Amino acid sequence: MLLALKQLTVTPGDRLLLTSLTWQDYEKILDELGDRRSIRLSYSQGTLEAMTPLFIHENTKVLIGDLVKVLLDELGLDYEPAGSTTFKNQQMDQGIEPDESFYIENCAAIRGKTRLDLAIDPPPDLAIEIDITKRTRFNNYERLGVPELWRYNGERLEINVLQGSEYVESCQSRLFSQFNLIEKIPETLQNSQKIGSAMALKQFRIWVKQTLNP
């Protein structure tokens, strides 16, 4: 099965579901495919989802990550970017690879580590999913205890804050409460298609500075 999966081609934008897997199956698949793969994996209690992102997906996720870095830089906050790290916890039977992720409040706890295991390490403070292909599953992130999850569907930014064991949609980020991000980030992303990512980032930084120092 592992050899067949390694040889499998998943068309960009499509997804493949494998069911009735064990945790050991999931671990073997991760090892077989390795770190240098284009396929993204999401595992939850026996079900594995594999997908290959589109260009617009990757372009958008990198730009949103850059926007978050602008916010962190201008606020003077320490952080560690975690990108699409595989976050997993065997006891919870969950594994996820966000499009982008950041350690902010818990950055010191993971700094210097080469591998993370959520059985002992804290989850990222912020995870970001580009949900153009309708693939985001909340239960992975909820069970792993990720405090804040952003989901962008190509038009709208949805901010979800963990309250207890479930996400509650919020009009503001818990991490960046000073800013109206649910309007500004989609506006910036759409504008980047006209003026380019570099100029859009410059304009976003100016907006952040003006918001902090009106």
C-alpha positions in Angstrom: 0.0 0.0 0.0 2.8 2.4 0.9 4.6 1.9 -2.4 1.3 2.6 -4.3 0.7 5.7 -2.3 4.2 7.0 -3.0 3.7 6.6 -6.7 0.2 8.2 -6.6 -0.4 11.5 -8.4 -3.0 13.7 -6.9 -4.1 16.4 -9.4 -3.7 19.9 -8.0 -6.9 21.0 -6.3 -8.2 17.5 -5.9 -8.2 15.3 -2.8 -7.9 11.7 -1.9 -9.5 10.1 1.2 -8.2 6.9 2.8 -10.3 5.4 5.6 -9.9 2.6 8.3 -6.3 3.5 8.9 -4.4 3.0 12.2 -2.1 5.5 13.8 0.8 3.2 12.7 -0.5 3.3 9.1 -0.4 7.1 9.3 3.1 7.2 10.7 4.3 4.8 8.0 2.8 7.0 5.3 4.5 10.1 6.7 7.8 8.2 6.7 7.3 6.8 3.2 6.4 10.1 1.6 9.1 12.0 3.5 9.4 15.8 4.1 10.0 16.8 0.4 6.6 16.1 -0.9 4.0 18.2 -2.6 1.1 16.2 -1.1 -0.5 17.7 2.0 -1.9 15.3 4.6 -4.6 15.6 7.3 -5.4 12.7 9.6 -8.3 12.3 12.0 -9.2 9.1 13.8 -8.6 6.7 11.0 -9.3 8.9 8.0 -6.5 10.4 6.0 -7.0 13.2 3.5 -4.3 13.9 0.9 -4.4 16.9 -1.5 -2.1 18.8 -3.8 -2.5 22.6 -3.6 -3.2 24.9 -6.6 -0.9 27.9 -7.4 -3.5 30.3 -6.1 -3.6 28.4 -2.9 0.2 28.6 -2.4 0.4 32.2 -3.5 -2.3 33.2 -1.1 -1.0 31.3 1.9 2.5 32.8 1.5 1.1 36.3 1.3 -1.2 35.9 4.4 1.9 34.6 6.2 3.8 37.7 5.2 0.9 39.9 6.4 1.1 38.2 9.8 4.8 38.8 9.9 4.2 42.5 9.2 1.8 42.6 12.1 4.2 40.8 14.5 7.1 43.0 13.4 5.2 46.3 13.8 3.9 45.2 17.3 7.4 44.1 18.3 6.3 40.6 19.2 8.6 37.6 19.3 7.6 34.7 17.2 8.7 31.5 15.4 7.1 30.6 12.0 6.2 27.0 11.7 4.8 26.9 8.2 3.2 23.6 7.2 4.8 21.5 10.0 3.1 18.2 10.7 1.4 18.6 14.1 0.3 15.3 15.6 -0.7 13.7 18.8 -1.1 9.9 19.0 -3.2 10.0 22.1 -5.7 12.2 20.4 -5.3 10.3 17.1 -5.0 13.5 15.2 -2.5 14.9 12.7 -2.6 18.1 10.6 -0.5 20.2 8.3 -1.7 23.8 8.2 -1.0 26.1 5.3 0.8 28.5 7.7 1.3 28.5 11.4 3.0 30.6 14.0 4.3 30.2 17.6 3.9 33.6 19.3 3.0 33.3 23.0 4.7 29.9 23.1 7.6 30.6 20.8 10.2 30.2 23.6 8.9 26.7 24.4 9.7 25.3 20.9 12.7 27.4 19.9 15.7 25.4 19.0 13.7 22.1 18.5 14.0 20.2 15.2 10.9 18.1 15.7 7.6 18.8 17.5 5.3 16.3 19.2 2.0 17.8 20.5 2.0 15.1 23.2 4.7 17.1 24.9 4.9 20.4 23.0 2.3 23.2 22.8 0.3 23.6 19.6 1.0 26.7 17.4 -0.8 29.9 18.6 -2.1 30.6 15.1 -2.9 28.3 12.2 -4.0 29.5 8.8 -5.9 27.5 6.2 -6.5 28.5 2.6 -9.9 26.8 2.1 -10.3 27.3 -1.6 -10.7 23.6 -2.1 -13.1 23.2 0.9 -10.8 21.0 2.8 -10.4 22.5 6.3 -11.6 20.2 9.1 -12.1 22.0 12.4 -12.0 18.9 14.6 -8.2 18.3 14.0 -7.4 21.8 15.3 -9.9 21.8 18.1 -8.7 18.5 19.5 -5.1 19.6 19.2 -5.9 22.8 21.1 -4.8 25.4 18.5 -6.0 28.7 20.1 -6.7 30.5 16.9 -7.5 29.3 13.3 -7.9 31.6 10.3 -9.7 30.3 7.2 -9.7 32.2 3.9 -11.9 31.0 1.1 -10.7 33.3 -1.7 -13.1 36.1 -0.7 -13.7 36.1 3.1 -11.4 35.8 6.1 -13.0 33.8 8.9 -11.4 34.1 12.4 -12.1 31.2 14.8 -11.0 31.5 18.5 -11.0 28.4 20.7 -13.3 28.6 23.6 -13.3 25.5 25.7 -13.1 22.7 23.3 -14.8 24.4 20.3 -14.2 27.2 17.9 -16.3 30.4 18.0 -16.2 32.7 15.0 -15.0 36.1 16.0 -14.9 39.5 14.3 -11.5 40.1 15.8 -8.3 38.2 16.2 -7.3 37.4 19.8 -3.7 38.0 18.9 -4.2 41.2 16.9 -7.3 42.8 18.5 -6.2 46.3 17.5 -6.9 45.6 13.8 -9.9 45.1 11.6 -8.4 42.1 9.8 -11.5 40.5 8.5 -11.9 43.4 6.1 -8.3 44.5 5.6 -6.7 41.1 4.8 -9.2 40.1 2.0 -8.9 43.7 0.6 -5.1 43.4 0.6 -5.2 39.9 -1.1 -7.6 41.0 -3.8 -5.6 44.2 -4.4 -2.4 42.1 -4.7 -3.8 40.6 -7.9 -3.8 44.0 -9.5 -0.7 45.7 -8.1 1.4 42.7 -7.1 2.3 41.2 -3.7 5.3 43.4 -3.0 3.3 46.7 -3.3 0.3 45.2 -1.5 2.6 44.3 1.5 4.0 47.8 1.5 0.5 49.3 1.6 -0.5 46.9 4.4 2.5 47.9 6.5 1.6 51.6 6.1 -1.9 50.8 7.2 -0.6 48.9 10.3 1.6 51.8 11.2 -1.2 54.3 10.8 -3.6 52.2 12.9 -1.0 52.0 15.7 -0.1 55.7 15.5 -3.1 57.6 14.2 
